[in-house]
Amino acid sequence: MRPSLLCAVFLSFPLFVPTAIQAQDLSLPDWSGAYLGAGLGASVGLARTGGEGYDNAQPAYFDATDIAQLRAALQSQHYARRLAGYVLVGYGQQEGALYYGLEGSLGATAMEGSRTVSQSYNTVPAASFTNTLSYAAHWQAAVRARLGFAQDNWLAYVSAGLAATQVHLDASFSDNNITGASGSSSSDPLALGVTLGLGAEYALNEHWALRTDYAYTHFGEASTMMSIAYPGFGSDLRNSVALSSHTVTVGLSYRF
């Protein structure tokens, strides 16, 4: 190669390299903007049941020993595995490698179960009581802030926010003490909680991305109160449940 041609190639090299790098950078996804998505996965739910007796009526049916026994008897833990699905909408902003945004989701879940406990009274061993609690939550909504790091076609993030669900509760109580005491109640309280998670997305092109997400969600206690009826006596009995879940999903999102 002649020296003049070699010099020309050498001098022009700095002009071509930045252009090539710039073109490569432009081909990388920009995670900024609004997006929609949906996904499917599995959820492991934990339910912690509990209860408390109250001597709100006079004369009271439950004494202090009965109340302590009921409090211990109604405590339990239940695990269940279920399918989970969701739809979501969000908006994010990318500045360099830093990404931040806000995302809302609505999912179908099936945190449900029941527990029946029967024991003899410590105060009256010849008599026994039976308490049943059924609970179910079929949907879950959440609003989460996301903070992430973008590199090449990947976006990794952590998330935190608030969650809500509606819990349907059915409770009943009965015993065989002489004429027998009984009570029942139902309620549909809204349970609020917190959610924490992490996940990753891979951009297939300018608009579509695959995503996988893990979220831990814990809801506050939901309860239902019943009046225990017995001739000449009365007390109240509260049944409660606190729900939490570990959910892993795989989905697809579309950025506008």
Stockholm file with secondary structure:
# STOCKHOLM 1.0

chainA/1-256         MRPSLLCAVFLSFPLFVPTAIQAQDLSLPDWSGAYLGAGLGASVGLARTGGEGYDNAQPAYFDATDIAQLRAALQSQHYARRLAGYVLVGYGQQEGALYYGLEGSLGATAMEGSRTVSQSYNTVPAASFTNTLSYAAHWQAAVRARLGFAQDNWLAYVSAGLAATQVHLDASFSDNNITGASGSSSSDPLALGVTLGLGAEYALNEHWALRTDYAYTHFGEASTMMSIAYPGFGSDLRNSVALSSHTVTVGLSYRF
#=GR chainA/1-256 SS CCHHHHHHHHHHHHHHHHHHHHHHHHHSCCCCEEEEEEEEEEEEEEEEEEEEEECCSSSBSSCHHHHHHHHHHTCEEEEEEEEEEEEEEEEEEEETTEEEEEEEEEEEEEEEEEEEEEEECSSCTTCEEEEEEEEEEEEEEEEEEEEEEEETTEEEEEEEEEEEEECEEEEEEEECSTTCCEEEEEECCEEEEEEEEEEEEEESSSSEEEEEEEEEEEEEEEEEEEEEEETTEEEEEEEEEEEEEEEEEEEEEEEC
#=GC SS_cons         CCHHHHHHHHHHHHHHHHHHHHHHHHHSCCCCEEEEEEEEEEEEEEEEEEEEEECCSSSBSSCHHHHHHHHHHTCEEEEEEEEEEEEEEEEEEEETTEEEEEEEEEEEEEEEEEEEEEEECSSCTTCEEEEEEEEEEEEEEEEEEEEEEEETTEEEEEEEEEEEEECEEEEEEEECSTTCCEEEEEECCEEEEEEEEEEEEEESSSSEEEEEEEEEEEEEEEEEEEEEEETTEEEEEEEEEEEEEEEEEEEEEEEC
//
